[in-house]
Amino acid sequence: MAEQRLPVPRLRGVSREQFMEHLYPQRKPLVLEGLDLGSCTSKWTVDYLSQAGGSKEVKVHVAAVAQMDFISKNFVYRTLPFNKLVQRAAEETHKEFFISEDEKYYLRSLGEDPRKDVADIRQQFPSLGGDIKFPIFFEEEQFFSSVFRISSPGLQLWTHYDVMDNFLIQVTGKKRVTLFSPRDAHYLYLSGSKSEVLNIDSPDLDKYPLFAKARRYECFLEAGDALFIPALWFHNVISEEFGVGVNVFWKHLPSECYDKTDTYGNKDPVAASRAVQILDRALKTLAELPEEYRDFYARQMVLRIQDKAYSKNFE
């Protein structure tokens, strides 16, 4: 398993000024306790959610196993009335099911038209959106989305990064969140924005030997906690019990840096995507050379990237 386990700091009673001036610039995860999140932490029981959310149809992930994998897609998408989803997700076993009686459910709310609209709990679930207050630690024009999340007990989401800053607000239930620094990306065996290492607690080190070098940051969230996850920090989430949360995403960079067609908030910044395309073309050009030359010039390129682009300002 990963060698270093570091606790994510927890602070209570943090003001907007303290956060913006002293904590936010550090670009590190942080659990904030005692924030005014509205009445949701006391009201959002299974019965209340079922009644207030109604029978609006939602698209959900359904998996036969607890460890969900977005690379191999070991789940199916199904549609359920919201109240049915809440009731099923709160159960360990089901009388009605799609795959198996102990299948797991995961809701990641979407915009009305996912191709054009971002998720916002206040728009898609107005009867519930009024119960929650977002931490006002960013400017209103920076707001991007608020994603409603519901998870079955035991469900584990794959390790991935997001390109925008966000608060993961734990409204009900408990979660364990494991995070990895962007600086350790080369230890995580990435496929796009996702890690191939599914079992982070007992990884196959024969297959993923470098994973043992990744520094592992860990925290446990309970109702009322809000975890600040800076953009590009990898995170893996386990719902230790039936859990309801809301992710609030906002733009850390100027709006023009982001892909205007991105409604999920998971496309790399425009400049980063352009740089990767240029690199792909450069590698294709290098492939025209014999192996000895290709190896030599590729190493020269790596050294130039390290010299010009690597930062010395972060751990």
C-alpha positions as CSV (number, residue, x, y, z in Angstrom):
1,M,0.0,0.0,0.0
2,A,1.0,3.6,-0.3
3,E,3.8,4.2,2.2
4,Q,2.9,7.7,3.6
5,R,-0.5,8.4,5.2
6,L,-0.9,12.0,6.0
7,P,-4.0,13.5,7.8
8,V,-5.9,16.3,6.0
9,P,-6.1,19.2,8.5
10,R,-9.4,20.0,10.1
11,L,-10.4,23.5,11.1
12,R,-13.5,24.9,12.8
13,G,-15.0,28.4,12.6
14,V,-13.0,29.5,9.5
15,S,-14.2,32.8,8.1
16,R,-14.2,33.7,4.4
17,E,-11.3,36.2,5.0
18,Q,-9.2,33.6,6.8
19,F,-9.9,31.0,4.1
20,M,-9.1,33.4,1.2
21,E,-6.1,35.1,2.7
22,H,-4.3,32.3,4.5
23,L,-5.6,28.8,3.5
24,Y,-6.8,29.0,-0.1
25,P,-3.4,30.2,-1.5
26,Q,-1.7,27.0,0.0
27,R,-3.6,24.9,-2.6
28,K,-4.0,21.9,-0.2
29,P,-7.0,19.9,0.9
30,L,-8.7,21.0,4.1
31,V,-11.8,19.9,6.1
32,L,-13.9,22.8,7.4
33,E,-16.2,22.1,10.3
34,G,-19.1,24.1,11.7
35,L,-20.1,25.9,8.6
36,D,-23.6,27.2,8.2
37,L,-24.9,24.7,5.6
38,G,-28.6,25.4,6.2
39,S,-31.3,23.0,7.4
40,C,-30.2,20.1,5.1
41,T,-28.0,18.3,7.7
42,S,-31.0,17.8,9.9
43,K,-33.8,17.5,7.4
44,W,-32.4,15.2,4.7
45,T,-33.6,11.9,6.0
46,V,-34.5,9.1,3.6
47,D,-38.3,9.8,4.1
48,Y,-37.8,13.6,3.6
49,L,-35.7,13.2,0.5
50,S,-38.1,10.7,-1.0
51,Q,-41.1,13.0,-0.3
52,A,-39.5,16.3,-1.2
53,G,-37.6,15.1,-4.2
54,G,-40.6,13.4,-5.7
55,S,-40.7,11.0,-8.7
56,K,-38.5,13.1,-11.0
57,E,-36.6,10.5,-13.1
58,V,-32.8,10.5,-12.7
59,K,-30.0,8.6,-14.4
60,V,-27.9,6.5,-12.0
61,H,-24.9,4.3,-12.0
62,V,-25.7,0.7,-11.0
63,A,-22.9,-1.6,-10.1
64,A,-22.7,-5.3,-9.0
65,V,-19.5,-4.6,-7.1
66,A,-18.5,-1.9,-4.6
67,Q,-15.4,-0.7,-6.4
68,M,-16.6,1.3,-9.4
69,D,-14.2,1.6,-12.4
70,F,-14.8,4.4,-14.9
71,I,-12.1,3.0,-17.2
72,S,-13.5,-0.5,-17.7
73,K,-17.1,0.8,-17.1
74,N,-18.0,-2.0,-14.6
75,F,-21.4,-0.5,-14.1
76,V,-24.6,0.2,-16.2
77,Y,-26.7,3.4,-16.4
78,R,-30.3,3.0,-15.4
79,T,-33.2,5.4,-14.9
80,L,-35.2,5.5,-11.6
81,P,-37.7,7.9,-10.0
82,F,-35.7,10.0,-7.5
83,N,-37.8,8.7,-4.5
84,K,-37.1,5.1,-5.6
85,L,-33.4,5.8,-5.9
86,V,-33.2,7.2,-2.4
87,Q,-35.0,4.2,-1.0
88,R,-33.0,1.6,-2.8
89,A,-29.6,3.4,-2.1
90,A,-30.4,3.4,1.6
91,E,-30.9,-0.4,1.5
92,E,-28.2,-3.1,1.8
93,T,-30.2,-5.6,-0.2
94,H,-33.1,-5.0,-2.6
95,K,-36.4,-6.7,-3.4
96,E,-36.4,-4.8,-6.7
97,F,-33.1,-4.6,-8.6
98,F,-31.5,-4.4,-12.1
99,I,-28.4,-6.7,-11.7
100,S,-28.3,-8.3,-8.2
101,E,-30.0,-7.9,-4.9
102,D,-27.0,-6.3,-3.3
103,E,-26.2,-3.9,-6.2
104,K,-24.9,-0.4,-5.5
105,Y,-26.3,2.9,-6.7
106,Y,-24.6,6.2,-7.4
107,L,-26.3,9.4,-8.4
108,R,-24.2,12.2,-9.9
109,S,-26.9,14.8,-10.8
110,L,-26.9,16.3,-14.3
111,G,-28.2,19.4,-16.0
112,E,-31.6,19.3,-17.8
113,D,-29.7,18.8,-21.0
114,P,-26.3,17.4,-20.0
115,R,-24.8,18.5,-23.3
116,K,-25.7,22.1,-22.7
117,D,-26.6,22.6,-19.0
118,V,-24.4,22.2,-15.9
119,A,-25.7,20.5,-12.8
120,D,-27.2,22.8,-10.1
121,I,-29.2,21.4,-7.3
122,R,-31.1,24.7,-7.1
123,Q,-32.3,24.2,-10.6
124,Q,-32.8,20.4,-10.9
125,F,-34.1,19.9,-7.3
126,P,-35.7,23.2,-6.2
127,S,-37.6,21.6,-3.4
128,L,-34.3,20.5,-1.9
129,G,-32.0,23.3,-3.1
130,G,-33.5,25.7,-0.7
131,D,-32.4,23.6,2.3
132,I,-28.7,24.0,1.7
133,K,-26.4,27.0,1.9
134,F,-23.2,27.0,0.0
135,P,-20.0,28.2,1.7
136,I,-19.5,31.8,0.4
137,F,-15.8,31.5,-0.1
138,F,-15.7,32.5,-3.7
139,E,-17.2,35.2,-5.9
140,E,-20.6,34.5,-7.4
141,E,-19.3,34.9,-11.0
142,Q,-16.8,32.1,-10.3
143,F,-19.6,29.6,-9.5
144,F,-19.7,26.7,-12.0
145,S,-22.0,23.9,-10.7
146,S,-23.5,22.2,-7.6
147,V,-23.6,18.5,-8.1
148,F,-26.1,16.4,-6.0
149,R,-24.6,13.0,-5.0
150,I,-26.2,10.0,-3.4
151,S,-24.3,6.8,-2.7
152,S,-25.1,3.3,-1.4
153,P,-23.2,2.1,1.6
154,G,-19.8,0.6,0.8
155,L,-19.6,2.3,-2.7
156,Q,-16.1,3.3,-3.8
157,L,-15.5,5.8,-6.6
158,W,-12.4,5.6,-8.8
159,T,-9.4,7.9,-8.2
160,H,-9.6,10.9,-10.4
161,Y,-8.9,14.7,-10.5
162,D,-11.2,17.6,-11.4
163,V,-10.0,20.8,-13.1
164,M,-11.9,23.2,-10.9
165,D,-11.8,23.8,-7.2
166,N,-14.6,22.4,-5.2
167,F,-16.2,21.8,-1.8
168,L,-17.4,18.3,-1.1
169,I,-20.2,19.0,1.4
170,Q,-21.2,15.9,3.4
171,V,-24.8,16.4,4.3
172,T,-25.7,12.9,5.7
173,G,-23.7,9.7,6.3
174,K,-20.0,9.2,6.5
175,K,-17.3,9.1,3.8
176,R,-13.6,8.2,3.7
177,V,-11.7,10.4,1.2
178,T,-8.2,9.6,0.1
179,L,-6.3,12.2,-1.8
180,F,-3.0,12.4,-3.8
181,S,-1.1,15.4,-4.7
182,P,-0.8,16.5,-8.4
183,R,2.9,16.2,-7.9
184,D,2.5,12.4,-7.5
185,A,0.5,11.9,-10.7
186,H,3.4,9.9,-12.2
187,Y,2.9,7.2,-9.4
188,L,-0.9,6.7,-10.1
189,Y,-0.9,5.0,-13.5
190,L,-3.2,7.4,-15.2
191,S,-5.6,6.8,-18.0
192,G,-6.8,10.3,-18.8
193,S,-7.9,11.9,-15.6
194,K,-8.4,8.5,-13.8
195,S,-6.1,6.1,-12.0
196,E,-5.9,2.5,-13.1
197,V,-5.3,1.5,-9.5
198,L,-8.7,0.5,-8.2
199,N,-7.9,-1.1,-4.9
200,I,-5.8,1.6,-3.2
201,D,-5.8,-0.2,0.1
202,S,-4.3,-3.4,-1.2
203,P,-2.9,-2.5,-4.6
204,D,-1.2,-5.0,-6.9
205,L,2.4,-3.7,-6.5
206,D,3.6,-6.2,-9.1
207,K,1.5,-4.5,-11.7
208,Y,1.7,-1.0,-10.1
209,P,5.0,-0.8,-8.3
210,L,5.3,3.0,-8.3
211,F,2.0,3.4,-6.5
212,A,3.8,2.7,-3.2
213,K,5.6,6.0,-3.6
214,A,2.5,8.1,-3.7
215,R,1.8,10.2,-0.6
216,R,-1.6,9.5,0.7
217,Y,-3.7,12.1,2.4
218,E,-6.8,10.9,4.2
219,C,-9.8,12.2,6.0
220,F,-13.2,11.0,7.2
221,L,-16.2,13.2,6.6
222,E,-19.3,13.3,8.7
223,A,-22.6,15.2,8.4
224,G,-21.8,18.9,8.3
225,D,-18.2,18.6,7.1
226,A,-17.0,20.4,4.0
227,L,-13.8,19.2,2.3
228,F,-12.0,21.7,0.1
229,I,-10.4,19.8,-2.9
230,P,-8.2,22.0,-5.0
231,A,-8.2,21.5,-8.7
232,L,-5.9,18.7,-9.9
233,W,-5.8,16.9,-6.6
234,F,-6.7,13.2,-7.0
235,H,-9.4,11.9,-4.8
236,N,-10.9,8.5,-4.1
237,V,-14.2,8.3,-2.1
238,I,-15.7,5.5,-0.1
239,S,-19.2,5.9,1.3
240,E,-19.0,4.1,4.7
241,E,-22.8,4.3,4.9
242,F,-25.7,5.6,2.9
243,G,-24.6,9.1,2.1
244,V,-25.9,12.3,0.6
245,G,-23.6,15.1,-0.5
246,V,-23.3,18.2,-2.7
247,N,-20.2,19.2,-4.6
248,V,-19.9,22.9,-5.3
249,F,-17.4,23.7,-8.1
250,W,-16.0,27.1,-8.9
251,K,-13.5,28.5,-11.4
252,H,-10.1,29.0,-10.0
253,L,-8.8,30.3,-13.3
254,P,-10.3,33.1,-15.6
255,S,-13.4,31.8,-17.5
256,E,-11.6,32.0,-20.8
257,C,-9.1,29.3,-19.7
258,Y,-11.9,26.6,-19.6
259,D,-13.5,24.8,-22.5
260,K,-16.8,26.5,-23.2
261,T,-18.4,23.1,-24.1
262,D,-17.6,21.5,-20.8
263,T,-20.8,21.0,-18.8
264,Y,-19.3,18.4,-16.4
265,G,-16.3,20.5,-15.4
266,N,-13.8,17.8,-16.2
267,K,-12.2,18.9,-19.4
268,D,-8.6,20.1,-19.1
269,P,-8.0,23.8,-19.5
270,V,-7.8,24.9,-23.1
271,A,-4.0,25.7,-23.0
272,A,-3.3,22.3,-21.4
273,S,-5.3,20.4,-24.1
274,R,-3.5,22.4,-26.8
275,A,-0.1,21.5,-25.3
276,V,-1.0,17.8,-25.2
277,Q,-2.0,17.9,-28.9
278,I,1.4,19.6,-29.7
279,L,3.2,16.9,-27.7
280,D,1.4,14.2,-29.5
281,R,2.5,15.7,-32.8
282,A,6.1,15.9,-31.6
283,L,6.1,12.3,-30.5
284,K,4.6,11.2,-33.9
285,T,7.5,13.1,-35.6
286,L,10.1,11.5,-33.3
287,A,8.7,8.1,-34.3
288,E,10.2,8.7,-37.8
289,L,13.6,8.2,-36.3
290,P,15.4,4.9,-35.4
291,E,15.1,3.8,-31.8
292,E,18.5,5.1,-30.7
293,Y,17.9,8.6,-32.0
294,R,14.3,8.6,-30.8
295,D,15.4,7.7,-27.3
296,F,18.1,10.4,-27.3
297,Y,15.9,13.3,-28.5
298,A,13.0,12.2,-26.3
299,R,15.2,12.4,-23.2
300,Q,16.4,15.9,-24.4
301,M,12.7,16.9,-24.6
302,V,12.0,15.6,-21.1
303,L,14.9,17.6,-19.7
304,R,13.7,20.8,-21.4
305,I,10.2,20.3,-20.0
306,Q,11.6,19.8,-16.5
307,D,13.8,22.9,-16.8
308,K,11.1,25.1,-18.3
309,A,7.8,23.9,-16.8
310,Y,8.4,22.1,-13.4
311,S,7.6,24.3,-10.4
312,K,9.8,24.5,-7.4
313,N,7.1,26.3,-5.3
314,F,5.2,23.2,-4.2
315,E,6.0,20.1,-2.1
